[in-house]
Amino acid sequence: MFPDIQNLRKSAVMAGRSVLALCAGILVLIVFRAALDGGFNGRRQFDWHGTIKIAVLFSLVWFCIFFASGIFRIQSSAPAKEILDDILSGDTPSKAELSGFVAMEYFALMLNRTFVVFVAPEGLYGWKAVGTVPAGAPTYFQPYAKMLDDPKLRRDLAAVRKLANLKGGFFIRRSEISSVEVIPKQKPGMAGIPHSGRILIHFASGREREFILLGIVDAERIRRSILS
């Protein structure tokens, strides 16, 4: 389905901001290069016209790439938004409120993804809320952490199951978990994103899965909730 005008505008604004930041960086590099050429190489002229043309062309290409990427991200989040907007309209809500946490997971060496994980009686439901996060976004996860404060969501097991069934989500049966280990040390390479250590889930099959706990949370409490 083709994105609506509101989504197009939102993606264009995001792309425009990215291009402005890129142009500012390019301008600094151009001025620095001009100073080097004039000061160290003895030149009195600099090809501003050609350099600016290349910078504009590069910015346009970057805008198109970022705009298309933004549209893709917005469109891919539409199914989750529909589920969240339709909370409590499905099966009977759970009698008990589910607990949960927001966690990042590294994969393929350098890539990462962020999950909202719900701890249910039958196991862990993971909704992939965000794909790879670039540096410079230390608070990106806060809206998802705030979602966990909503008792309607925590009591709607049907909605949680639907979120976990979306692309990239997961379900871990409680019977598959042999133990859960808390690693209090900070994860290297988090670019200033606040986190409260990690939990390492050991499976009966012998494999492991590590989740970085985003924000200021009680890692030991989360460990107990998974095992209890």
C-alpha positions as CSV (number, residue, x, y, z in Angstrom):
1,M,0.0,0.0,0.0
2,F,1.3,3.4,-1.0
3,P,2.1,5.6,2.0
4,D,-0.3,8.5,2.8
5,I,0.5,12.2,2.7
6,Q,1.2,12.4,6.5
7,N,3.8,9.6,6.3
8,L,5.4,11.1,3.2
9,R,5.7,14.4,5.0
10,K,7.1,12.8,8.1
11,S,9.7,10.9,6.1
12,A,10.6,14.0,4.1
13,V,11.2,16.0,7.3
14,M,13.4,13.3,8.7
15,A,15.4,13.1,5.4
16,G,15.6,16.9,5.3
17,R,17.1,17.1,8.8
18,S,19.6,14.4,7.9
19,V,20.6,16.3,4.7
20,L,21.0,19.6,6.7
21,A,23.4,17.8,9.1
22,L,25.3,16.3,6.2
23,C,25.5,19.7,4.4
24,A,26.9,21.3,7.5
25,G,29.6,18.7,7.8
26,I,30.4,19.0,4.1
27,L,30.6,22.8,4.4
28,V,33.1,22.4,7.3
29,L,35.2,20.0,5.2
30,I,35.1,22.4,2.2
31,V,36.3,25.4,4.2
32,F,39.0,23.2,5.9
33,R,40.1,22.0,2.5
34,A,40.2,25.5,1.1
35,A,42.3,26.7,4.0
36,L,44.7,23.8,3.5
37,D,45.1,24.5,-0.2
38,G,45.6,28.2,0.3
39,G,47.8,28.0,3.4
40,F,50.0,24.9,2.7
41,N,50.0,24.6,-1.1
42,G,50.3,28.2,-1.9
43,R,47.1,28.3,-3.9
44,R,45.1,31.5,-4.1
45,Q,42.0,30.0,-5.8
46,F,39.7,27.1,-4.9
47,D,37.2,25.4,-7.2
48,W,34.2,26.4,-5.1
49,H,31.8,25.9,-8.1
50,G,32.8,22.3,-8.8
51,T,33.0,21.4,-5.1
52,I,29.6,22.8,-4.3
53,K,28.1,21.0,-7.3
54,I,29.4,17.7,-6.1
55,A,28.2,18.4,-2.6
56,V,24.7,19.2,-3.8
57,L,24.6,16.1,-5.9
58,F,25.7,14.0,-3.0
59,S,23.1,15.6,-0.8
60,L,20.3,14.9,-3.2
61,V,21.4,11.2,-3.5
62,W,21.5,11.0,0.3
63,F,18.1,12.6,0.6
64,C,16.6,10.1,-1.8
65,I,18.2,7.2,0.1
66,F,17.1,8.5,3.5
67,F,13.6,9.4,2.3
68,A,13.1,5.9,0.9
69,S,14.5,4.3,4.1
70,G,12.2,6.5,6.2
71,I,9.1,5.4,4.2
72,F,10.1,1.8,4.6
73,R,10.5,2.2,8.4
74,I,7.1,4.0,8.7
75,Q,5.3,1.4,6.6
76,S,6.9,-1.5,8.4
77,S,5.6,-0.1,11.7
78,A,2.0,0.1,10.5
79,P,1.0,-3.5,11.6
80,A,2.3,-2.9,15.1
81,K,0.5,0.5,15.3
82,E,-2.8,-1.2,14.2
83,I,-2.4,-3.8,16.9
84,L,-1.6,-1.2,19.6
85,D,-4.6,0.9,18.5
86,D,-6.9,-2.1,18.8
87,I,-5.8,-3.1,22.3
88,L,-8.5,-5.0,24.3
89,S,-10.7,-5.6,21.3
90,G,-9.7,-9.2,21.0
91,D,-9.5,-12.1,23.5
92,T,-10.3,-11.7,27.1
93,P,-7.5,-9.8,28.9
94,S,-5.1,-11.7,31.1
95,K,-6.1,-11.9,34.7
96,A,-2.6,-11.0,35.8
97,E,-0.5,-8.1,34.4
98,L,2.5,-9.2,32.4
99,S,5.9,-7.8,33.2
100,G,8.3,-6.6,30.6
101,F,11.5,-4.9,29.6
102,V,13.2,-3.2,26.6
103,A,16.3,-4.8,25.4
104,M,18.9,-4.5,22.5
105,E,20.4,-7.6,20.9
106,Y,23.5,-7.6,18.7
107,F,23.6,-10.0,15.7
108,A,25.7,-10.5,12.6
109,L,28.7,-9.0,14.5
110,M,27.9,-5.3,14.3
111,L,24.1,-5.0,13.7
112,N,21.6,-4.6,16.4
113,R,17.8,-4.7,17.0
114,T,15.6,-3.6,19.8
115,F,12.8,-5.7,21.4
116,V,10.0,-5.0,23.8
117,V,10.0,-8.3,25.7
118,F,6.9,-9.4,27.7
119,V,7.2,-12.1,30.4
120,A,4.1,-14.3,30.3
121,P,3.3,-17.5,32.2
122,E,4.1,-19.6,29.1
123,G,7.3,-17.9,28.2
124,L,8.8,-14.7,26.6
125,Y,7.2,-12.8,23.8
126,G,9.5,-10.5,21.9
127,W,8.3,-7.7,19.6
128,K,10.9,-6.3,17.3
129,A,10.2,-2.6,17.8
130,V,13.3,-1.0,16.2
131,G,15.9,-2.2,13.7
132,T,19.6,-1.1,13.7
133,V,20.1,2.0,15.7
134,P,22.8,4.5,14.6
135,A,25.0,6.3,17.0
136,G,23.7,9.6,18.4
137,A,20.3,8.4,19.6
138,P,20.7,7.6,23.3
139,T,17.1,8.0,24.2
140,Y,15.4,6.3,21.2
141,F,14.1,3.5,23.4
142,Q,12.2,5.6,25.9
143,P,8.8,5.6,24.2
144,Y,8.9,1.8,24.2
145,A,9.8,1.7,27.9
146,K,6.9,4.1,28.6
147,M,4.6,1.7,26.8
148,L,5.3,-0.9,29.4
149,D,3.7,1.4,32.0
150,D,0.3,1.0,30.3
151,P,-1.7,-1.7,32.3
152,K,-4.0,-2.2,29.3
153,L,-1.1,-3.4,27.2
154,R,0.3,-5.6,29.9
155,R,-3.1,-7.3,30.4
156,D,-3.8,-7.9,26.7
157,L,-2.1,-11.2,26.0
158,A,-3.8,-11.4,22.6
159,A,-2.2,-8.2,21.5
160,V,1.2,-9.2,22.9
161,R,1.0,-12.5,20.9
162,K,0.2,-10.6,17.7
163,L,3.1,-8.2,18.3
164,A,5.5,-11.1,18.8
165,N,4.2,-12.7,15.6
166,L,5.2,-9.7,13.5
167,K,8.4,-9.9,11.4
168,G,11.5,-10.2,13.5
169,G,9.6,-11.1,16.7
170,F,10.0,-14.2,18.8
171,F,8.5,-16.5,21.4
172,I,10.6,-18.5,23.8
173,R,8.8,-21.2,25.7
174,R,9.6,-21.3,29.4
175,S,10.4,-25.0,29.1
176,E,13.2,-24.2,26.7
177,I,15.0,-22.0,29.3
178,S,17.5,-23.8,31.6
179,S,18.9,-20.7,33.4
180,V,19.2,-17.0,33.2
181,E,22.4,-15.1,34.1
182,V,22.8,-11.5,35.0
183,I,25.9,-9.7,33.6
184,P,26.2,-6.4,35.4
185,K,29.1,-5.0,33.3
186,Q,28.3,-2.4,30.7
187,K,28.2,-3.5,27.0
188,P,31.1,-1.9,25.0
189,G,30.1,0.1,21.9
190,M,26.7,1.3,23.2
191,A,27.4,4.9,22.1
192,G,26.1,6.5,25.4
193,I,22.8,4.6,25.4
194,P,22.0,4.0,29.1
195,H,21.6,0.4,30.0
196,S,21.6,-1.8,33.1
197,G,23.9,-4.6,32.2
198,R,22.7,-7.7,30.3
199,I,20.9,-10.9,30.8
200,L,22.1,-14.1,29.3
201,I,19.5,-16.8,28.6
202,H,20.8,-20.3,28.6
203,F,18.7,-22.8,26.7
204,A,18.3,-26.5,27.3
205,S,19.6,-27.1,23.8
206,G,22.9,-25.5,24.8
207,R,22.6,-22.3,22.9
208,E,22.5,-18.8,24.5
209,R,20.9,-15.5,23.8
210,E,22.1,-12.2,25.3
211,F,19.9,-9.1,25.8
212,I,21.1,-5.7,26.8
213,L,18.7,-4.1,29.3
214,L,18.0,-0.6,28.2
215,G,17.4,2.2,30.7
216,I,17.7,2.0,34.4
217,V,16.0,-1.3,35.4
218,D,16.4,-4.0,38.0
219,A,18.3,-6.8,36.2
220,E,17.9,-9.2,39.1
221,R,14.2,-8.7,39.2
222,I,13.9,-9.4,35.5
223,R,15.9,-12.6,35.9
224,R,13.6,-13.8,38.7
225,S,10.5,-12.9,36.6
226,I,11.7,-15.0,33.7
227,L,12.4,-18.0,35.9
228,S,9.4,-17.8,38.2
